[in-house]
Every structure is written in C-alpha cells, then in structure tokens.
Amino acid sequence: MPDFLTSVRDGAFYGWPYSYHGHHVDVRVQPGDPARVASAVTPDFALGTHVAPLGLAASAGSDLPAPFARGMFVGLHGSWNRRPKSGYQVVFVPFRDGRPAGPAVELLGGFLSGDGDAWGRPVGVAVDTRGGLLVADDVGNTVWRVTAAP
C-alpha cells in the first residue's frame, strides 16, 4: 500500500481500517464494511510504498529556483525492512491550482551507501526565515540546509 499525500476534507472518509488508497479492500479486517469502502476518498498523490513520509513543508518562502516555487517538500525517512530500500530522500511534489501536478522530484538524496547502509534518514523538513530548506536527519544526527546555488 503506498504512502500518500492528500488534502483533508471535513467529513471525508479515507478508508482506514477497511480499505487503503481509496477502494482497495484490506481483507485482514473482519468484518469488512462495503458501504464505508464505497465512500472512501482516493488520495491525491501516491508517494510510493513504505517510503515513510515523516516531514512535510510547503515551498512558499523558499529561495530555491522556479521549479520548486509551488509545491510540497516531503522528507521520506525510508523503509528498513525492504529490498531494495525505498525512501531515504527528500522529494518535491509540484502543485498547480492547489493540487499535486506531476511526479515527485528528488531534491536531496545520497543517504544510502552502495551497499544499502543508511548514512542518513530525513525526518522533518521546514523552510527557514532566509528561504533555505532545513532537513533533520536522525541517523546522521545532522540538520542539513539546502539553498539555491549562488
């Protein structure tokens, strides 16, 4: 089941525990509830399976170049029990008219060694008052600051 990014609407039902990503029934839940599954909202954007998105920040106020002007930065902490590992990066999801509009773009990577060992795992993301993107890394015990090239 993919991790996702979606708008939150008052009164909307997002599936849990009966379904995931819209109308995909979770057969482990017994008894099921077909009426609730039928009313489940499909998320706006799939981020990938087991990427563990733990950080989210709007790009407003960022000094990064134009391709990163409208959208969301997402810190993908990553899966520890998958082969190949997934996540371990910060991606940018572009928006148009307030909704995701295009594939996620890797903004910051390099957190995995060639052998798949974690050098870092992005947790939180935030845009600072000078327009830089801050990325908290709970394996490297570091806060990275991403800015536009001078």
C-alpha positions in Angstrom: 0.0 0.0 0.0 1.5 3.3 -1.0 2.2 6.2 1.4 0.4 9.2 0.1 -0.2 13.0 0.1 -3.7 14.2 0.1 -6.0 17.1 1.0 -8.1 16.7 4.1 -11.8 17.4 3.7 -14.2 17.9 6.5 -16.3 14.8 7.0 -14.4 12.8 4.3 -13.6 9.1 5.0 -10.2 7.9 3.9 -10.7 4.2 4.2 -9.0 3.1 7.5 -9.3 0.4 8.6 -11.5 -1.1 5.9 -9.6 0.0 2.8 -6.4 1.7 1.7 -5.7 4.2 -1.1 -9.4 4.6 -1.9 -11.3 1.4 -2.6 -8.6 -1.2 -2.1 -10.2 -3.5 0.4 -8.0 -4.6 3.4 -9.1 -8.3 3.7 -7.4 -8.6 7.1 -10.2 -6.5 8.6 -13.1 -8.7 9.6 -15.9 -8.0 9.4 -15.5 -5.6 6.5 -17.7 -2.6 5.7 -18.5 -2.4 1.9 -20.6 0.7 2.3 -17.7 2.6 4.0 -15.2 1.3 1.4 -17.5 2.6 -1.4 -17.4 6.1 0.3 -13.6 6.1 0.7 -11.8 9.1 -0.8 -8.8 8.2 -3.1 -5.7 10.2 -2.0 -4.4 12.9 -4.3 -0.9 11.6 -4.8 0.9 8.3 -4.2 4.4 8.8 -2.8 5.5 5.1 -3.0 5.3 2.0 -0.9 6.9 2.1 2.5 8.8 5.4 2.0 7.7 6.6 5.4 7.0 10.3 4.9 7.7 12.0 8.2 8.3 15.6 7.1 6.1 17.9 5.1 6.6 21.6 4.3 5.1 23.9 1.7 7.6 25.5 -0.6 6.2 29.0 0.0 9.0 31.3 1.2 11.7 29.1 -0.2 14.6 30.6 -2.2 15.0 27.6 -4.4 14.7 28.0 -8.1 11.5 28.3 -10.1 10.8 24.5 -10.5 10.4 24.4 -6.7 8.2 27.5 -6.3 4.8 25.8 -5.8 4.5 22.5 -4.1 5.5 20.5 -1.1 8.8 19.2 0.2 8.4 15.7 1.7 11.1 14.0 3.9 11.0 10.3 3.2 12.5 8.5 6.2 12.6 5.2 4.3 12.0 1.6 4.8 14.4 -0.5 6.8 12.9 -3.9 6.0 12.6 -3.8 2.2 14.9 -4.8 -0.6 15.6 -2.6 -2.3 15.2 0.1 0.3 12.8 2.8 -0.6 12.6 6.4 0.6 15.8 7.9 2.2 15.5 11.2 0.4 13.7 14.5 0.3 11.3 14.9 -2.7 9.5 17.8 -4.1 5.9 17.4 -5.3 4.9 20.2 -7.7 1.5 21.7 -7.3 -0.8 23.6 -9.7 -4.1 25.1 -8.6 -3.5 23.9 -5.1 -3.2 20.2 -6.0 -0.3 17.8 -6.9 0.6 18.1 -10.6 3.3 15.9 -11.7 5.8 13.3 -10.5 7.8 13.8 -7.3 11.4 15.0 -8.0 14.3 14.0 -5.8 15.6 17.2 -4.2 18.1 15.7 -1.7 19.4 12.2 -1.8 22.6 10.2 -1.2 21.5 8.9 2.2 22.3 5.3 1.3 25.7 3.7 0.6 26.2 1.5 -2.4 25.7 -1.5 0.0 22.4 -0.1 1.2 23.6 1.1 4.6 21.9 4.3 5.8 24.2 7.3 6.1 21.1 9.4 7.0 17.3 9.3 7.2 15.3 12.5 6.6 12.8 13.2 9.3 11.5 16.7 9.4 11.6 19.4 6.8 11.0 23.2 7.1 11.6 26.4 5.2 13.7 28.8 7.4 13.3 32.6 7.5 16.1 33.1 5.0 14.4 30.7 2.4 16.6 27.7 2.9 15.1 24.2 3.3 16.1 22.6 6.6 16.2 18.8 6.8 16.5 16.9 10.1 18.4 13.6 9.7 18.0 11.2 12.6 20.8 8.8 11.6 23.4 11.3 10.7 22.4 13.4 13.7 22.5 16.5 11.4 20.3 19.3 10.2 21.0 19.9 6.5 20.3 23.3 4.9 19.5 23.3 1.2 19.8 26.6 -0.7 19.9 27.8 -4.3 23.4 27.9 -5.8 24.9 31.5 -5.6 
